Amino acid sequence: MRRIIAIIKIGENMKFEKVTLDHGSGGKISHSLMTDILLPVFDNPILADLNDGAILELDGRRLAFTTDSYTVDPIFFPGGHIGDLAINGTVNDIAMCGGSPLYLSVGLIIEEGFSMADLERILLGMGSDARKAGVTVVTGDTKVVPKGAADKIFINTSGFGLIPVGVDVGSTKACAGDRVILSGTMADHGVTILTQREGLTFESALTSDSAPLNQMVADMFSASPSIHVLRDPTRGGVGTALNEIARKSQVGVTIFEDRIPLKREVVGICELLGFDPLYLANEGKLLAFVAPEHAGRILEVIRQNEYGRDAAVIGEVVGDYPGRVTMQTRIGGNRIVDMLTGEQLPRIC
């Protein structure tokens, strides 16, 4: 039999003959898998925008459509479980396109021998999450695979929603002078998963930040239409998400280390274990690029939401170094913030 090998090239010297965990990191290698392999096959203008979801025109209405798959390990963790991530993540991807989420699908791939009690717990949680977000699960599918062919349970969710008139956001729309808002403390989910997976115990009540952000986004647009980019920094974290936006919009982004909200527990654990919180996943936070004259009002509205009380303006769009992200450190230096290289923590969502 003839053997066909797809070689993925990353830069000049990096190539792969097999898929690795790094290809699911959300960082450089994951980005290359999309742009070098998937995009050429399915190439079209909608997909090429590489937003959190597709923005579609249908009979004079604009729709946001998205799909995602969840393989988190462990499936239960402080603050939630794999089902919470599936519902909230899909709701948030629609919201990051400026849409109001309406309907979702749920697909389950279940390993033979999986606990029925755990399955019921996950499904009941998903139902509760859907009601909280104001969305309806209208279709789905279930597959059971032999023991060892999957790891407990994998979940796929898809969804769509309507984009209100006057809302126009996308990864190519960042403008010089825009302020960059982060809606709360960074890396809570990533550190929670890390400590649970490794069996680490600390004197902290740190939990995942998994949450639906659609009402927050709706309130933001009610306060001002001058929101140019929205992104939830999940895999690859804040650092990678900012790089993706900078590259698509061909602008420079400067962030300020002393303005980035972080829980003390997150700082301590990252310092102890050698992780950079800029690249750890978030499941209930958003980045917003907004016009400078409206940044104060939008920030105030975010802070009024239960999931945005620690929001802060962490940076701005600058004219220098298009496509690059830099950080002014607490000691007055400048650091280049690149996309995540390698996999800090696989199967984070």
N, C-alpha and C positions, 0 to 999 in steps of 0.2 A: 504494500500500500504506500502510495506517495505521501510523504510527511510535509505538511505546510506549516511554516513557522512565521508568526507575525512578530517583527522586531520593532519595538517602540523606542524611538530615539528621544533622549532628553538632552538638549544642548549638543555639543560636539562629541563628547566622550562617553555618554551614558546610553546604554541600550539594554533591552530586556528581551529574553526569549520566552519567559513565562510571566504570568501575572503574579505580583507579590502583594502583601498586605499594604505596602506603600501606595499601590494604585487606588486604594480606598481611603486614603488619608485626608483628602480634601486639599492637599498641598500641591507642590510643583508636579510631582509624578502623576497624581490623580488628574490634575489640570491637563497634562499632556495626553493622557489616555483619552480625554474628551476631545481635545483639539486635533490630535494627530490621527486618531483611529476612528472615533465615533462620528465626529462632525463631517469628515469627508464622505462617509457612507450615507448619512442622512441629511446632507447639506441643504439648508433652506434658511431664508432670512430670519424666521422666527426663532429657530433653534440657535442660530449664530449669535443672537444677543446674549445667550448664557445668563439669563435672569434666573431667579428662584423658581419661576414657572413660565409657561408660555402666555403671551398676551395676544389674544385672538380677536378678530373682527367678525361679527356674525349678525347679519340683518340690522346693521346700524348700531349694534350694541358691542361693547368691548368686554371680553371675558378673560379671566385668569384661570389657567388650567395647570395642574401640577401632579406629579406622582413621586413617591419615595418608598424605599424599603428599609426596614429596621431589623438589625441583627445584634442588638446590644448584649453585652456580657458583663455582669450578670443581668438577668431579665427583671429582677426585683432589686431595688436600691432605695436608700432614704430619699423620700420626696417623690417617689413614683415607680413606674415599671415600663416595660416595653410598649404596652398599650397606650399609656399617657403620651409617650414620645410620638407614636404614630399619629394619633389624633391631633395633638398640638402642633407637631411639626408640619403637617399638611395644611392645617389652618393658617399657620404662620407664613408658609411659602406663598399662599394665595394673598395674604395681607401684604407681603413684601412687594407684590406686583401692584399694590394699590386696590386690590379687590376686596369685596365683602363676601366671605366664604358662605356657601349655601349647602352644597351636597357633597358627600364623600362616598367612596367605595372602600371596602376592607377585604383584603385577601390574606388567608392564613396558610402557612406551610408548617405543619405540625409533625414532630417526630413521634413515631410509634413508642408508646409507653409514657408519653407526657401526662402529668397529673391532671385529671379532670377538675380537681379543686383549683389548681393554679390557672387552668384555662378559664374557668368561670370567674375567678378573681380579675383576670386581665380583661375579659369581655365586659364585666360589670363596670370596671373602671373606665373603659373606652366609652361606654354608653353615658356615664356621668360626665366625662370630659366633653363629649359631643354636645350634650345639653347645655353645659356651661358656656361653650363657645357659640352656641346658637346655630349649630349645623345638624344636618340629618344624614345618617348613613342609609343609603337607598339601594345598594347592591353589593355583592361580594362573592367570594369563592373560598372553598376550603380544600386543601390537599393534605393527605397523610402520607409520609414517606417512611421507609423502613428505619429501624433503630440504627443510628450511626450515619444516616444519610443527611442529617441536618443536626443542628444543635438546639434541642428543645423546641423552639418556635421562632419563626421568622414572620414578619408582618409587612404587607405592602398596602399602602393607602394612596388613593388618588382623590382629587377633588377639584371643584371649580366654583367660581363666584363671579359676580358682576363688578365691573370697575365703574365707579360713578363718573358722570360727566365732569370734566375739568381736572381729573386726576391723571397725571402723566409722569410716571417714575420709571427708571431703568438704569442699568449699570453704566450706560454711556452718557448720562445726563448731569454728572457732577460739573459744577461751574467754579471758576476762580472766585475766591472769597467765601465760598460755602463754609459753614460751620459743621463740624462732625459731632453728632450727639451719640453717646452710648447710653442705653436706657437703664443700666444698672451695673451691679458688680460683675466682674468678668471671671470666667473659668469655674464657676460654682459646679456645673454639671461634670466637667472633666475631672476635677479633683474628687468629687464624690464617687464617681465610677472607679477612679484609680484606687482610692483607699479601700473600697469594697472588694475590688478584684484581687488586690494583693493581701487582703486580710489585715490591713493596718488599722490600729485603733488609736484615736487621738481624743483628747478632751475637748470636743467641739460638737456642735449640733448642725454641722454643715450638711445641706441637702441639695439635691438637684433643683435647678431653677425652671424645670419644665412648666410651661404656662402658655395659654392662648393669648396672642397679642393683637387680635383683630379689633377689639374695642378700643385699645390704645391708639391704633393706627387711625381708626375712624375719628376719634377725638382730635388727633393731630391735624387731620385734614379739615376738620371743622374750625380749628383755630387759625389755619393758614393753608392755602394751596401751594405755597412756595417750598414744597418738599421735592427734591430732585431725585434722590436715590434712597431706597430702603433695602436693608439686607439683614437677615438673621445670621450671625456668625457662628454656625454650628461646627461641622468638621473643619479643622484647620484654624479655627478661632478667629479672633479679631484681626490678628496680623495678616492672615491669608485673605480674609474678606476685603480688607482695605487695599491690598495689592491688586486683587481682581478688579475692584472699582477704578483704581488709579490707572490701570492698564487699559481697561475698556473706554474710559473717558479721556485718556491721555492727558492727565493732570498730575501734579505733584500733591502729596498729602503729608502734612506735618502733624504729629500728635505729641502731646506733652505728658511725660511720665507721671508727673505729680498731680495730674488731673484725672487719671484713670482710676475709677472706683474698684477697689479690691477688698475683700474680706481679709481680716488679719489671719484667719485660719488658712486661707488659700495661699497667702504670701508665705507663711511659715512652712506649709507642706511642700510648696514648690521649691523653696530654698533648700529644704532638707533633702528632697529627692532629685533635685537638679532639673526640674521642668520649668519651661517658660510659659507663664499664664497667657501670654499673647497668642499662643497657638493651641490652647486647650478649648474644648468645645463648650458652647453655651446652648441651652435649649429654651430659654425664655427671655432673651435679650435681643434688641435690634440696634442697628446702626442707621442713622439718618443723616443725609447731607441736605442742609437747608440753607435758604438765603440768610445772610447775616442779620438783616434787619428784622427777621422773624424768629431768630433762634431763641431769644428769651421767652417769647410767648409759647412756642412749641415745647421748650424745656419745662416750662411751668405746667403745661397740660400733661406731659408725660409723668411728672412727679405727683400729680393728683391721682394717677392710676395705681392700683395696689401692686402692680408689677414694675413700677417705674420710680419708686421713691428715692432710689440712689442714683438717678440719672445725672449725667454731667456732659458738658461740652468738652470733648477731649482733644480736639484738633481743628484744623482748617485746611482748605484747599489753597494751594499756592501755585504761582506761575513757574517756579523752578522745578527742574528734574521731572518732567512729565513721565508718568508711568511708574514713579518710584514713591516709596513711603519712607519717611524718616521720623525719628523720635528725638525730641529734646529731653535729655536725661535730667534727673534731679540735681546732678552736680554741674550742669551747664554744658555738657558735651552733646554731640549729635551721633546718633546710631542709625544705620540703615536697617529698616525692618523689611526683610524679604519674605517671600512666601514660605510656608512650611516645607522643609526638605526632609524627607523620611517620615516615618510614622512614630509620633510620640506615644500614641495610645490607640491601638487598633480596636475596631468594633465598639466605637463610643456611642453610636446611635443606630 
